Amino acid sequence: MIKDSTARKGAPNAFDKWETIAIAIFIALVGYTVMVSFPVLATALVEKVGFSEVEVGQIWGADMFGFSVGAVLVALTVARINRRTIILAGVVLAVSANALCLVLDSYTAMIALRAAAGVGSGIFTAIAVVTLGGTTKPVVAFNLLLFGFAFSTAAELHFLPQMTMNEIYIFFMILAALCALLVGWIPARPLSAEELALQEQGEEHVEDWHVPKILPVICLIAVCFTYINIGGYYAYIELAALHDGVSAEWTGPVLTWSSICAIVGCALAYLATRFGLFKPLFISLITMGIVVAMPATGMNDIIFAVSIFGFMTLWTFIDVYQSAMLSHMDRAGSMVALLPGVQGFGQFIGPYLAAWVLTDQLRYSEMFLVSGSMTIVALALYTLVSLFVRKRRDCN
């Protein structure tokens, strides 16, 4: 699937095998299930269990916080412990926590159990992302991930609302168990120093990505702000539309079909690679801020559809470039392992921040403005990284 540029050197990259890439994509999509299903899961807890709109942001926010913690744990251990063992540990934790959700449904119990389930999901998702980041062409690998993301999101947004909450938890358990069955195709160890050197010789470099460690750290912080924006918007966009009088018969199908826009985002990201990594990322972040802030003026059928379609297109587009940039800076994978953690942490903060803005008066207009402003912070951080790279290139 991805051409192995080091094969002629006698040291093929194990991460470039099509089976490995396919299984890593599947495991990542399973891990991101809660993240991409946030709107329908929030609505389900309100309508089927009876939690308030503020409480559902906190419950699913706890899941994302756990997701972040799980990815951080992987970053600390991924270079030393068998990666297959790590995945199995995450699966056991995720399945156990979801099983307990079948019998414990109080607010306090749900917060704890969703956090635990998130830790498990974050663990195996981080390994999957590190595996994709270890390929010779991470831009292509992450584009394939987000291409699959479009179809998995469409399926989940369509079928999950038709399930009871217990059926949703069982669905999560089955998906996690499948990850355990497929773990044998994931490389157990990272590439050695010699293998990494051979891999770099076969790569085409537009920029010199041997940068100080502070730069990938800044990129991770920027990813966090991007996902604060995503988390706040995505958790409440359906509830906000319903609050403003948009019918459920419209919001449900539009949410489902909007996931297909992820394919558009992938296609645009592929076409835009000729412009490097920075320019497309800058333009997409500015546009994302506008799209997220659009519902602040009030919601109707057209504004809801345009906003969510634009949001889903830009989400995948931005993710391709953020993931690829970090993978180029950190070929060994320790920083890349933090990527799902930072995404999860941003999606934890986003709903909590949105819930705080909504407290008492359900001020959705202010919430969308606050969420949209987070992309401007991310843009500023990436601008700093771009200036450093450009300055060093000019000096050379």
C-alpha positions in Angstrom: 0.0 0.0 0.0 2.9 2.3 0.8 6.0 1.9 -1.2 9.0 0.7 0.8 11.9 3.0 -0.1 14.4 1.2 2.1 13.9 -2.3 0.5 16.7 -1.7 -1.9 19.0 -1.2 1.1 18.2 -4.7 2.4 16.3 -3.4 5.4 12.6 -3.1 4.6 10.5 -1.1 7.0 8.2 -3.5 8.9 5.7 -0.7 9.4 5.2 -0.3 5.6 3.5 -3.8 5.2 -0.1 -3.3 4.0 -1.4 -5.7 6.7 0.2 -3.6 9.4 -1.1 -0.4 8.0 -4.7 -1.8 7.6 -4.8 -3.2 11.2 -3.3 -0.1 12.7 -6.0 2.0 10.9 -8.7 -0.3 12.2 -7.5 -0.1 15.8 -7.2 3.6 15.6 -10.7 3.9 14.3 -12.0 1.8 17.1 -10.2 4.0 19.6 -11.6 7.1 18.1 -15.2 5.8 18.2 -16.3 7.9 21.2 -14.6 11.0 19.8 -16.3 10.9 16.4 -19.7 9.8 17.9 -19.8 12.6 20.5 -23.0 14.3 19.3 -25.2 11.3 19.2 -23.7 9.9 22.4 -24.4 13.2 24.2 -28.0 13.2 22.9 -28.4 9.5 23.9 -27.5 10.2 27.5 -29.9 13.1 27.6 -32.9 11.4 26.0 -32.3 7.7 27.1 -30.8 8.1 30.5 -32.0 11.5 31.7 -28.7 13.4 32.3 -28.7 17.1 31.8 -27.0 18.8 28.9 -24.2 20.0 31.2 -23.7 16.6 32.7 -23.3 14.8 29.3 -20.4 17.1 28.4 -18.7 16.2 31.6 -19.4 12.4 31.3 -18.0 12.1 27.7 -15.4 14.7 28.6 -14.2 12.2 31.3 -13.9 9.6 28.6 -11.6 11.9 26.6 -9.6 12.8 29.7 -9.0 9.0 30.2 -8.2 8.7 26.5 -5.5 11.3 27.0 -4.1 9.6 30.1 -3.9 6.3 28.2 -1.9 7.8 25.4 0.5 9.5 27.8 1.1 6.1 29.5 2.0 4.7 26.1 4.4 7.5 25.4 6.3 6.7 28.5 6.5 3.0 27.8 6.3 2.5 24.0 10.1 2.3 23.5 10.6 -0.3 26.2 7.6 -2.6 26.4 6.2 -5.0 23.8 3.6 -3.0 21.9 1.3 -6.0 21.5 1.2 -6.4 25.3 0.3 -2.8 25.7 -2.6 -3.1 23.3 -3.9 -6.1 25.1 -3.8 -4.3 28.4 -5.7 -1.4 26.9 -8.4 -3.8 25.5 -8.9 -5.5 28.9 -9.4 -2.1 30.6 -11.8 -0.8 28.0 -13.9 -4.0 27.9 -14.1 -4.1 31.7 -15.1 -0.5 32.1 -17.8 -0.7 29.4 -19.1 -3.9 30.9 -19.6 -2.2 34.3 -21.5 0.6 32.5 -24.2 -2.0 31.9 -25.0 -2.2 35.6 -23.8 1.1 37.1 -25.5 4.2 35.7 -25.3 6.9 38.4 -23.6 10.2 37.5 -20.6 9.6 39.7 -20.1 6.0 38.5 -20.4 7.0 34.9 -17.7 9.7 35.3 -15.3 7.1 36.7 -16.2 4.3 34.3 -16.0 6.5 31.2 -12.6 7.8 32.3 -11.4 4.2 32.8 -12.8 3.1 29.4 -11.0 6.2 27.9 -7.7 5.1 29.4 -8.0 1.7 27.7 -9.0 3.2 24.4 -6.2 5.8 24.6 -3.7 3.0 25.2 -4.4 1.0 22.0 -5.1 4.0 19.9 -1.7 5.5 20.7 0.0 2.3 19.6 -2.0 2.4 16.4 -1.0 6.0 15.7 2.6 5.4 16.5 2.5 2.4 14.0 1.2 4.7 11.3 3.7 7.4 12.2 6.5 4.8 11.7 5.7 4.3 8.0 8.0 5.7 5.4 5.3 8.1 4.2 3.2 9.2 7.2 1.2 11.7 5.1 -0.2 8.9 3.1 -0.7 6.7 6.1 -2.7 9.3 8.0 -4.7 10.2 4.9 -5.7 6.5 4.7 -6.7 6.6 8.4 -8.9 9.7 7.9 -10.4 8.2 4.7 -11.5 5.2 6.8 -12.6 7.7 9.4 -15.2 9.1 7.0 -17.0 5.7 6.6 -16.7 4.6 10.2 -18.1 7.9 11.4 -21.0 7.7 9.0 -21.9 4.2 10.2 -21.6 5.1 13.8 -23.7 8.3 13.5 -26.3 6.3 11.7 -26.6 3.2 13.8 -25.7 4.3 17.4 -28.9 6.5 17.8 -30.9 3.4 17.0 -29.4 1.5 19.9 -30.1 1.5 23.6 -27.3 2.7 25.9 -26.5 -0.9 26.9 -26.3 -1.9 23.3 -23.9 0.9 22.7 -21.7 -0.3 25.5 -21.7 -3.8 24.1 -20.8 -2.4 20.7 -17.8 -0.7 22.2 -16.8 -4.0 23.9 -17.0 -6.0 20.7 -14.9 -3.5 18.8 -12.2 -3.5 21.5 -12.1 -7.3 21.6 -11.5 -7.4 17.8 -8.4 -5.3 18.3 -7.1 -8.0 20.6 -7.6 -10.6 18.0 -5.6 -8.6 15.4 -2.7 -7.5 17.5 -0.3 -10.0 15.9 0.1 -7.7 12.9 1.4 -4.8 14.9 5.2 -4.7 15.1 6.2 -5.4 18.7 9.2 -2.9 18.7 10.2 0.4 17.1 12.8 0.6 14.3 16.4 0.5 15.4 18.7 3.5 15.0 20.2 1.9 11.9 16.8 1.2 10.4 15.7 4.8 11.0 18.8 6.1 9.3 18.2 3.9 6.2 14.5 5.0 6.2 15.5 8.7 6.1 17.8 8.1 3.2 14.9 7.0 1.1 12.6 9.9 2.0 12.0 13.1 0.0 12.5 16.1 2.3 11.0 19.5 1.6 12.2 20.8 5.0 14.9 19.7 7.4 12.8 18.1 10.1 15.8 17.5 12.5 14.5 20.2 14.9 14.9 21.0 18.6 12.5 19.0 20.8 10.7 22.1 21.8 9.1 22.4 18.3 7.2 19.1 18.4 6.1 20.1 21.9 4.8 23.4 20.5 3.0 21.4 17.8 1.4 19.1 20.4 0.1 22.2 22.3 -1.3 23.5 19.0 -3.1 20.2 18.4 -4.5 20.5 21.9 -6.1 23.9 21.2 -7.4 22.6 17.8 -9.2 19.8 19.7 -10.5 22.1 22.4 -12.3 23.8 19.5 -13.4 20.4 18.0 -14.5 19.0 21.4 -16.7 22.0 22.4 -18.3 22.4 19.0 -18.8 18.7 18.2 -20.2 17.8 21.6 -23.0 20.4 21.4 -23.7 21.1 17.8 -26.8 18.8 17.6 -28.1 19.9 21.0 -27.7 23.5 20.0 -29.5 22.9 16.7 -32.4 21.2 18.6 -32.4 24.1 21.1 -32.8 26.6 18.3 -35.7 24.8 16.7 -34.0 22.7 14.1 -35.9 19.4 13.8 -34.4 16.0 14.8 -35.5 14.7 11.4 -33.0 17.1 9.8 -30.1 17.0 12.3 -29.8 13.2 12.3 -29.4 12.7 8.6 -27.2 15.8 8.2 -24.9 14.6 10.9 -24.6 11.2 9.2 -24.0 12.5 5.7 -21.6 15.1 7.0 -19.1 12.4 7.8 -18.7 11.8 4.1 -17.2 15.2 4.0 -14.1 13.6 5.7 -13.4 12.1 2.3 -13.4 15.5 0.7 -11.0 16.7 3.4 -8.7 13.7 2.6 -8.8 14.5 -1.1 -8.1 18.1 -0.6 -5.3 17.3 1.8 -3.7 15.0 -0.8 -4.0 17.7 -3.5 -2.6 20.4 -1.3 0.6 18.5 -0.4 2.4 20.3 -3.3 2.2 23.5 -1.2 4.1 22.0 1.8 2.7 21.5 5.3 2.4 25.0 6.7 0.4 26.9 4.1 -2.5 24.5 3.8 -2.6 24.2 7.6 -2.7 27.9 8.1 -5.6 28.4 5.7 -7.6 25.5 7.1 -7.3 26.7 10.7 -8.6 30.2 9.8 -11.5 28.6 7.9 -12.2 26.2 10.7 -12.5 29.2 13.1 -15.1 30.8 10.8 -17.1 27.7 10.3 -17.3 26.9 14.1 -18.3 30.5 15.0 -21.0 30.6 12.3 -23.8 29.1 14.5 -23.2 31.9 17.0 -25.6 34.1 14.9 -28.4 31.6 15.4 -29.2 28.2 14.0 -31.5 27.2 11.2 -31.4 24.2 8.7 -29.0 25.8 6.3 -26.6 27.2 8.9 -26.5 23.9 10.7 -25.8 22.0 7.4 -23.1 24.4 6.1 -21.4 24.5 9.5 -21.2 20.8 10.1 -20.3 20.0 6.5 -17.4 22.5 6.6 -16.4 21.3 10.1 -16.1 17.7 9.1 -14.1 18.5 5.9 -11.7 20.7 7.8 -11.3 18.3 10.8 -9.8 15.6 8.6 -7.8 18.1 6.5 -6.2 19.6 9.5 -5.5 16.3 11.1 -3.6 15.0 8.1 -1.2 18.0 8.3 -0.9 18.1 12.1 -0.1 14.3 12.3 2.3 14.4 9.3 4.2 17.3 10.7 4.7 15.7 14.1 5.7 12.4 12.5 8.4 14.1 10.4 9.8 15.8 13.5 9.7 12.6 15.6 10.5 9.5 13.6 11.2 7.4 16.8 7.6 7.8 17.9 7.7 9.0 21.5 6.1 12.3 20.7 3.8 10.8 18.1 2.4 8.5 20.8 1.3 11.6 22.6 -0.8 12.8 19.7 -4.0 10.8 20.6 -3.4 11.9 24.3 -3.3 15.5 23.3 -6.4 15.1 21.1 -8.2 13.4 23.9 -7.2 16.1 26.4 -8.4 18.8 24.0 -11.7 17.0 23.6 -11.9 16.7 27.4 -11.3 20.4 27.9 -13.5 21.4 25.0 -16.8 20.0 26.4 -16.0 21.1 29.9 -15.3 24.6 28.7 -18.5 24.6 26.6 -20.5 23.2 29.5 -19.1 26.0 31.7 -20.2 28.6 29.2 -23.6 27.0 28.9 -24.2 26.8 32.7 -27.6 28.2 33.7 -28.6 30.1 30.5 -27.5 27.7 27.7 -25.6 30.5 25.9 -24.8 28.6 22.7 -23.8 31.7 20.8 -21.1 32.5 23.2 -20.0 28.8 23.4 -19.4 28.7 19.6 -17.4 31.9 19.7 -15.2 30.6 22.5 -14.7 27.3 20.7 -13.8 29.0 17.4 -11.3 31.2 19.0 -9.2 28.2 20.0 -8.1 27.7 16.3 -6.5 31.2 16.4 -4.3 30.1 19.3 -3.3 27.0 17.3 -2.6 29.2 14.3 -0.3 31.4 16.3 1.7 28.4 17.6 2.2 26.9 14.2 3.3 30.3 13.0 6.1 30.3 15.5 7.2 26.8 14.3 7.1 28.0 10.7 9.2 31.1 11.4 11.9 28.9 13.1 12.0 26.5 10.2 12.1 29.3 7.6 14.8 31.2 9.5 17.0 28.1 9.7 16.5 27.3 6.0 17.5 30.9 5.1 20.6 30.7 7.2 21.7 27.5 5.5 
